[in-house]
Structure formats: structure tokens, C-alpha cells
Amino acid sequence: MPTTLSDLADLLVRHFIPPGGPVWVSIHGTDPLELRAGHDIVGWTATPSCRAVGVVAHGRARVLGDGDGPPSRVVLACVMDREGRTASHGFTAAGPAWRDAAGSGLMVDLLRRALLLPTEPPERGPELFLASLWMARVAELPRGRRLGWPRMAALHPAVSALAAAGEVIPPAELATVIRLAGAAWTWGRLRELALGGPALDARMAAWLDDGAFARWACAGQPPLIERVVAAGSRVTAAAWHRAVDLIETVAPDWNDDAGTSWA
């Protein structure tokens, strides 16, 4: 009978083979032990009888010191108890790959929220995220006559939200509104607006906390440079350069080749 979190992580790996996406598991009782799988973790809250929650998922990993060899397919399991303690195990075809406490990331965030535990705060403000939403809106415009600066700026989430509320922003102040948006629109405010993508509704946003919401919203986003380049074909050169200068002002590391953390 599993008695430790490490034992439970081993049990999950051996009992659940993820069909594609992750399998979320709630763990109840001790003797007998009951495993309940199949529910969607997002928006779900553990019942009082639940002693721990876990996830089993596919991934790929490369052993440090293995040179340029291809990564191996791995099945990983992470288990978390009511106090937020974790165990994480990975298995390849050759056997156990690692046994450790889980680090951080979106999966850990979701386990913590299912147990109503707080997550780590965002590492930075939402400036890059807002810039990415802005550039995505511009890049999705149909090809045709290129937009000038005022119409391009109107597509920024902060500017469009103010316009929807009836605020009239003079063209001379558009850049100031965009520059200050990251300070005025905190992750908490964005979460209240459920501004995290089409897959996120108000109920899910309320279930997340600010840190989990930030990482959820930024997960899977393409590099900002890709959206900036794509937007360049929809606007005038002057408007595009003005937008790039603004992004540079609010997030000087936006095009960091080392990979900037968005949240």
C-alpha cells in the first residue's frame, strides 16, 4: 500500500497511460486507496475526502551529458498533497529517469488551485502579454490598405477597452495610454476581465489566482517577434516603427534571444 507521495507517483505512472493529453487524478483514502481519474482539473476543486491530486502526462526529456542525442519519450507523474508537498517521477522505456520534488509551472499551478492553495506570483507584469495580444489583432487583419498609427493603436487591448466604455482618446495620447497599460492593467485586472484567450471564461478565471492566470495566458504563445513581423504587413512603416518603439519602452527585453519569461 503506497504510504508516501513518492509511492503514489510511482503508482500513478504504472496505472495510467495518458491517451494523449494529461490524465488528472484525485486520490482518496489510504486502506483501501481510491484513485479517481478522468475529470478536467481546470475549475475543479478537491472534495474533503481527497488527500492528494496528481497528473500523468507524456513528454520528452534528454539526459544531461547525453550530447546531441535525441530526447527520449517519457511518462511523468506529479502528486501533490493538501500541504502543497510534491513528488515528481519520470519513466522512459529504459526505466526510471528521475525522482524528485516537482518544480514550478502550469501543471503544478493547476494542482495547487484544485487544492485551493496559492501559486507563485507572476515573475513580471503583463506588458509583453498585452503587446502580443495587440500584435495578434493587427496581424489578423485582412490584407488591403495598410493602417496608420491611430487605427493601429486603437487595436491595443487597453485602448479598445476604453473606447468600448465610451472614452474618447485624443490621437496625441494614444502612445501614453499604451505605455501605461502594463501598470494600470495588472494580472489581477486582466483575470477579472477573463482576458486570457478564447479557452478561458469568467468561471475559470475566478478559479485561477493571479500567478496561475498569468502562466495560463502566456502558455503556448508564439514568440512576440513573430507577431510583430506579421503585423508589419498590415500597417504603414511609420505606424509599425512607432509600435516597436513603444514595445521597446515598456519591455526592453521583448526580443531577448535567450527567451524572456512573459509571466
ABEGO torsion letter per residue (X at the ends): XBABAAAAAAAAAAABBBABBBBBBBBBEAOBBBBBBGBBABGBBBBAABABBBBBBBBBBBBBGAEABBBBBBBBBBBBBAAGBBBBBBBBAAEBABBBBBBBEAAAAAAAAAAGBBBBBBABBAAAAAAAAAAAAAAABBBEBBBBAAAAAAABAAAAAAAAAGBBBBAAAAAAAAAAAAAABBAAAAAAAGBAEAABBAAAAAABBAAAAAAAAABGBBBAAAAAAAAAAABBAAAAAAAAAAAAAABAAAABAAGBBAX
